[in-house]
């Protein structure tokens, strides 16, 4: 249960980070709060879009999906079902792959690091880890 | 422990607090007023206009001068700047036959026109007026629909290579508000009421003149040798 709760809280935080970056990108809020000052460089670069879609919007939709799955997984009837944990692992695994690609772009192409993106990377990796831990717990429970 | 009823209740409480806090922060960011605004109808000081009569492109010896009264947020001005000006620049300005003078004429209905004009004026301080001018027009569709255009202009300033520290302090000072107002007032005195309006000789040309019409006009005023 603790893994699913952790995934839900992390997904919620990730959702708000993505919403913040997306609102900035579409000009609905002013400057980004960013200590290193590189967030705007990253967010205004051509790489802030992927296949014609704002990366922040992709994050927003992705975290919304993770949040929905996490909340479904928390329902009493679902706690011992494995499919929500598998779906969480699959979605967050895709997120980790996409994040790795974006981090590569930041480090080696844009040469700027956005702290909010780093925060999101930590969150998506954490969600992936807790999803794997949940799957391990379920497999152990079943083998008893 | 996490699976107990108390643990679940504690989780949902924490979750609700986090959700409310997140929504609250985003709502605050969405509703807070834009960071910088350029006042309208400011009192014009002599220093606002001394020696300044618009932004000039082209040779001072050019036989023809055209003054453009334009508004950065006006769609027709944007079309003119991005589609017609490159040809005019290539065919007339660069060949020394035409001098172009740009005057700000920010219309009341456009909320970011003065901010855009001020941003370009701040770029002028660093010798990058025309680069910023082009960036602002090219990006019109993105900043015109934004809640706060300031960050877009700042990003253009970064793109054209301005010193952002100097740019930021210039924007915060609002020091060119008087100059922009003076430019607007001069336009009104000349009879300008819409944008873009071109002043050629003593005549005003309103509406959408294209580069071909302007080339013909310059040809008639200063025949090629």
Interface residues (C-beta under 8 A of the other chain):
Chain A: X1 X2 X5 X8 X9 X12 X13 X15 X16 X19 X20 X23 X24 X26 X27 X28 X29 X30 X31 X40 X41 X44 X74 X79
Chain B: X2 X3 X7 X8 X11 X14 X15 X18 X19 X22 X25 X26 X29 X30 X32 X34 X35 X142 X143 X145 X146 X147 X148 X149 X150 X151 X152 X154 X155 X158
